[in-house]
């Protein structure tokens, strides 16, 4: 099945390894070895004997030699978040926290996801309050989130409600005891999604108001 000059690759991949997908130690099943680039490189296709996901290994011939070396391939996941431009401009810290939280969710790090959403919400709310209350940066930065919401957002019913909802439910995933057992992480995700949309709306409204003035 495999030509003689690929026997080294066959022996190399037919060994116990940790699956880059499910992290289980197993011996993969080799499906094929495909040469390309004038036989200077080889792609070995295998699959995990545990989770059955495909695994690709890349090998390259060593110059002036018949040997081949494996080229390390990264299987790190990445997250692309489509956020409103005015949100990205308002709060880079929120963007970073939110992206890392979604990445933790992708890796099923469930204990970290709720805390990440809570921190993301605080960054977004405080940055919005600071932008709309110039001269209050030091004060707002040092305050707890709930007092910030109660002092600066009380005149905006919708934003006040969504901010408190994110704070309360986010606290459930940041503190020792959960209090709102009728809500879960999906509810927190919905609340934050609406919070993002509403703050983006408020920023756009302020921009339009400045324009017509």
Secondary structure, DSSP 8 states (H G I E B T S, - for coil): ---GGGHHHHHHHSSEEE-TTT--EEE-EEEEEEEETTTTEEEEEEE-TTT--EEEEEEEE-TTSS-EEEE-------------HHHHHH-HHHHHHHHHHHHHHHTT-HHHHHHHHHHHHHHHHHHHHHHHSTT-HHHHHHS-HHHHHHHHSTT-HHHHHHHHHHHHHHHHTTSSS---TT--HHHHHHHHHHHHHHHHHHHHHHHHHHHH-
